[in-house]
Amino acid sequence: MLLPLPIQNLIEKISKLPGIGKRQATRIVFYLISRKEELREIIKSLSLIEKEIVICPDCFFPFQKSPNLKKCPICCHPKRNKNIICVVEKETDLLTIEETRKFNGLYHILGGLISPVDPQSYKNLRIKRLLERIKENKIKEIILAFPLTPQGEITSLYLERILKKYQVKITALAKGIPSGGEIEFADPQTIESAFKHRESL
Ligand SMILES: [Zn+2]
């Protein structure tokens, strides 16, 4: 191979990041090699993330470590409604919903969806902690906010079946979000309306 091993290694690592293939990873690596100053900045940022960012033990959203914060600012916020949890696939879905400022409850980041071609994929999801949270707190409603994709539908059905055993109201976002559409890319009006018209399961 023409490339020195450290370069090959970095390409290998970057190509494993979500949405990045081998060709793109190779381009990124060459870009960084030719811009040492940017490379240094990125190393600094990564190191800061590694040292200071922790994952909330309740909702799994990342936050900055602080001696007086055990959970993320959303879970700790005194004005948030602690009786309602909106379950989302990933962090960026939470961000999109937060931007609308129309949802005042808590979140639970599932960390993925069940794949129709890999039924065992439910094992990688953070379902256990969700059930614990329902038991530990007085959760009255769980909103399932998944995309209208086969993965989203299967995950909804699976969670609905499990949650039926708990004394909690289960709702799903109204079908306002375009079919196949990701929560992450929906516009604020659509999200707001999907929350307002959410349906009981
Ligand atoms: Zn949290």
Boltz pocket constraint, residues with backbone or C-beta under 6 A from the ligand:
constraints:
  - pocket:
      binder: B
      contacts: [[A, 56], [A, 57], [A, 58], [A, 59], [A, 60], [A, 61], [A, 71], [A, 72], [A, 73], [A, 74], [A, 75], [A, 76], [A, 107]]
      max_distance: 6.0
